[in-house]
Amino acid sequence: MNRKFLLGAAITSSVFLVSNGVALAHDHGAKTKSYKVEEVVTGLENPWGIAFLPNGDALVTERPGHLRLVSKNGEMSEPISGLPTAVAKGQGGMLGLAVHPDFEQNNMVYVCLNVAGEGGAGSEVHAGKLQGNTLVDTKPIFVALPKSETSFHFGCRVTFDQNKDVFVSLGDRGRPMEYAQHLDKHMGKVVKVKADGSVPDSNPFVGKEGVDDIYTYGHRNVQGMTMHPKTGAIWTHEHGPKGGDEINILNAGDNYGWPEISYGINYNGTILTDKTEMEGMRQPLTYWDPSIAPSGMDFYDAEMFSDWKGDLLIGSLKFRYLLRVELDENNNVVAEHKMLEDRNERIRDVVQGPDGSIYVLVDDAKDGKVLRITAS
């Protein structure tokens, strides 16, 4: 890929998603089916993750350290107890979460949060049974090591796969040269563990001391992760530096290149690396230049917007819109469609609800929101 061409494209007012070497301009919603937006909950404090229970209620994390239950009628609970104290520093705090696929039988909830320990703080996943307004019998099923004093790039999305194993994304904590390419450290990785925290026998590095739980490496800061509803593959997106946000399909044991290869540059405009590809390192499915600061991701797979089935929904923190990424049957990106531009709000997470509606978290310190998008 010609770096000069991409950086030249970034000078214009448009944002380009680059797929298979072709820069695709945004559609600006011309082909987006009519929809309406309602505010389900307001007044949240930096909401970060949302996950639905089978009955239509939702759990929502607030980065400063709260987990709340939001009923399908929009009623919000007091903070749910039972989790350790989250270290709300910089980008850290109470972040991603997932509900066990067998929640109706086991009531298990999995929350990723920044927890203090020797050497600083770091991402941990704690699991517990939801009983009333409490998580009981809570225990850590994964702890990222080493802890660090830095306050950004935590990752911390949580996703189950078809085997009911748990995937956890972990950012490089702003120290890429020390962490992302080194398999004896968790940062800059995606890990995979069983629901009880044990390591699956199928993991790519089983038998290698200290890296049994690592699934993929060479990541910068994965803040979007979801399972493809048909293939079962785990898809991620991650923040690049200045340019080079990526979408990737995870393949066990693979190296996704950061910081050895990148389609971005340093924030001060200097070249981070002159390489966009190297042998043994995966290329992204697509990437954005300039960065959109993606956060949250889900496939749409319901009938309310039947024409959107199989498309990706992704939030943009930087440009304050929701993207619908249209894919063909071979996972090639064919178009992007902007949504919610008129609201001018930072989109932190997006998920499809049990009713086929699309639910969006607006990240704001004083008036964070849960939005519901339905067909009009």
Helices and strands as residue ranges (DSSP letters): H 3-10, E 16-19, E 22-25, E 35-44, E 47-52, E 58-62, E 66-70, E 94-99, H 103-106, E 108-117, E 120-131, E 134-143, E 158-160, E 166-170, H 176-179, E 189-193, E 214-217, E 222-227, E 234-238, E 245-249, E 286-289, E 294-299, G 306-308, E 312-316, E 321-327, E 333-339, G 341-343, E 347-352, E 358-362, E 368-375
